[in-house]
């Protein structure tokens, strides 16, 4: 398990620095996980990616690297955000890389980047309710009641 994680190619980039292949991989993975696997029809292309930072974890593939995990980080000041909170979202692990604790590694890396680039900024995320314990291990606490979002129970969580 840890051997597979140690061989991942980590990429932390602003949208403007992404290659066409990275954008394709990002959108394909988000569609596969959130729309197809979770049977949730929603508008994933929401305009927020353009100003976000993106964390990719690529694993070895037969012909080219394969996206193993992904998340995005929205900076303060988006129309639906408070002026001070950074928001982690679209956190996913692709099917072939589950069970490796890649989610832990991704969140650790994302939080390291956030603290380094934007020190003292509070961070929040909109978690699926069943993942509260997972995010709680990284210092996130529920800051809302559990509520329905596109047919899935969610909760807002934050950390100072």
N, C-alpha and C positions, 0 to 999 in steps of 0.2 A: 504493500500500500504506500508507505512513505517513499519507496523507490520511485513509484510512478509519479507521485507529487513532486519529487525533487527534479524530475526531468521535464516538468512543464515549462513552457515559454510564457512568461508573464509580460503583459503589455499594458501600460498605463498611459492613456493618450486623451488629449482634447479631440473633439469631433473633427476639427479641421486637419488634424494630423493622421486621421484614419485612412487606410487604403480602401479602394472599392471592395476588395475581397473581405476586409474586416467588417465593413458595413453590411455586406451581404451575409456573412457568417452570423453577425449580431442579430439581424432581423430574422434570419432563418431559424436560429435557435430560440428566439423569443416566441416566434410563431409556433414552433414544434412543441415547446413546453407549455406556454400559457394558453394558446388557442386550441391546439389539437389535444395534447395530453389532458389538460384540465377542462376541456370542453367549455371554453369561455370565450365567447365572441365579444371583442371589444376593439376600440381603435388604438392599436399599439403605437402607430406612427403619430405621435402627439405634438411634434414640433419642439419638444424639450431636449431631444438628443443633440441638437445643434449647438447648444451652449453647455452641454454636460461634459464631464470627464468619464472615460470608459475604461474598465478593467477587464482584460481578457486573459484567460488561461488556456493556452493551446497545448494539446497533447500530440503524440506521434500518430500519424495516419499512414495509410498505405501509399497514397500518391502525394499528399501534402498535409501540413498540420491540420488537426481537427479541433474545433472549439470545444473545450471541456467545461468551461465555466465562464460566467459573465456577470457583471453588474454595472450600473451607471450611478454617477454622483451628480446631483443637481446642486448648483451653487445658490446662495441667497439671492433674493430679488426676482425670482420668476413670478409671474402673475398669481399663481396659486400658492406661493410660499410666503412665509414671514420674511422679514428683512434680515434675520440673523441665522436662521437654521440652514444647515446643509442637509440634503436628503439623499439617502441611499435607496435605490430602487431597481426593479427588474432583475433581482438576484436569481440566478439559475445555475444548475449543473445539468449538463446534457446526459442523456440516458446511459451512454457507454462509460461514463466516469462517476457514476453514483456509487456510494458505499466506501469511498476513499477519504472521506472527511474533507473534500475539496471546499465545501461551503465554509468550514472553519478557516481554512487557509485564505480563501478569498476575502472573508470579512476582516481577518487580521491584517492583510495587506492593504485593503481599502482604508481601514482606520489609521494605519501608519501613514499612508499618503495624505489623508485628510488632516491629521494632526500636524504633519510637517508643512503642508501648503497653507493651511488655514487654522493656525493655532487659536485656541480659546473659542472656537465656533461650536455651538451646540449642534448635535446631529440627531436626525429623526428618520424614521422609516415607517412605511405602511405595510405591516406584516400580516401574512395569513395567520389567523388566530392560533392554529395548532403549532406554530413555530415560536411562540412566546418564550418558551424555555430556552430554545436555541439562541435567540437574540439576547435573552436575559444574561446568558453566560458572557456576553460582551459588554455588559453594563447598561443595556437598554431596559427601561421600565415602561409599562403600559401607561399612556397618557390620555387614553380615550376608552370608551366602552367598546365592546365587540360589536361590530355592525356588518351589514351585508354590502359587499362591493362586487358587482357583476356575478351574483349568485354564490360567492365564496365569503365565509366569515373572515373579517380583517380587524386589526386593531392598530392604532397609531402608537408607536413606541419612540421614546427619546432618551438621549444620554447627554449629560452636560458637557 
